[in-house]
Amino acid sequence: MKRKKSGGKGTKTQDLSWVRASISFPPSLYGTLAELAKQKKVSLAWVVRDAAEKYIAVEPKEGRGT
């Protein structure tokens, strides 16, 4: 299910299955992530999601609540 969200640079279609999170990073880590995003020509959010997906892929399922 999608909805229109107004504000910012016009309207956006937002997928309601996504969850927004606010994350704090030490300045040096943030700078590294921002640089990676710039080099890859993607958003910083994309870099963080990609890293989280890769982390979950290698972690054992025990202890994840599933």
C-alpha positions as CSV (number, residue, x, y, z in Angstrom):
1,M,0.0,0.0,0.0
2,K,1.3,3.4,-0.9
3,R,0.4,7.0,0.0
4,K,1.3,10.4,-1.2
5,K,3.4,12.4,1.2
6,S,3.6,16.1,0.8
7,G,6.4,18.5,1.9
8,G,9.9,19.0,0.9
9,K,10.5,18.9,-2.8
10,G,6.9,18.1,-3.9
11,T,5.0,14.9,-3.4
12,K,6.6,11.5,-2.9
13,T,5.2,8.0,-3.0
14,Q,6.1,6.3,0.3
15,D,5.8,2.6,0.7
16,L,4.1,2.0,4.1
17,S,6.0,-1.2,4.7
18,W,9.2,0.7,5.4
19,V,10.1,1.9,8.9
20,R,12.0,5.2,9.5
21,A,14.8,5.2,12.1
22,S,17.0,7.9,13.5
23,I,20.6,6.7,14.1
24,S,23.5,8.5,15.7
25,F,27.1,7.9,14.6
26,P,30.4,9.1,15.9
27,P,31.7,11.9,13.5
28,S,34.5,9.8,12.1
29,L,32.1,6.9,11.2
30,Y,29.6,9.3,9.7
31,G,32.3,10.9,7.6
32,T,33.4,7.5,6.3
33,L,29.8,6.5,5.4
34,A,29.2,9.8,3.7
35,E,32.4,9.4,1.7
36,L,31.4,5.9,0.6
37,A,27.9,7.1,-0.4
38,K,29.5,9.9,-2.5
39,Q,31.9,7.5,-4.2
40,K,29.1,5.0,-5.0
41,K,26.7,7.9,-6.0
42,V,24.0,6.6,-3.6
43,S,22.5,8.0,-0.4
44,L,24.0,7.5,3.0
45,A,20.8,5.7,3.9
46,W,21.4,3.2,1.1
47,V,25.0,2.5,2.4
48,V,23.6,1.9,6.0
49,R,20.8,-0.4,4.7
50,D,23.3,-2.3,2.6
51,A,25.7,-2.7,5.5
52,A,22.9,-3.8,7.8
53,E,21.7,-6.4,5.3
54,K,25.2,-7.8,4.9
55,Y,25.6,-7.9,8.7
56,I,22.4,-9.9,9.1
57,A,23.3,-12.3,6.3
58,V,26.5,-13.4,8.2
59,E,25.1,-13.5,11.7
60,P,23.7,-16.7,13.1
61,K,19.9,-16.8,13.4
62,E,20.0,-17.8,17.0
63,G,19.5,-14.9,19.3
64,R,17.7,-12.8,16.7
65,G,14.3,-13.5,18.1
66,T,13.2,-15.5,15.1
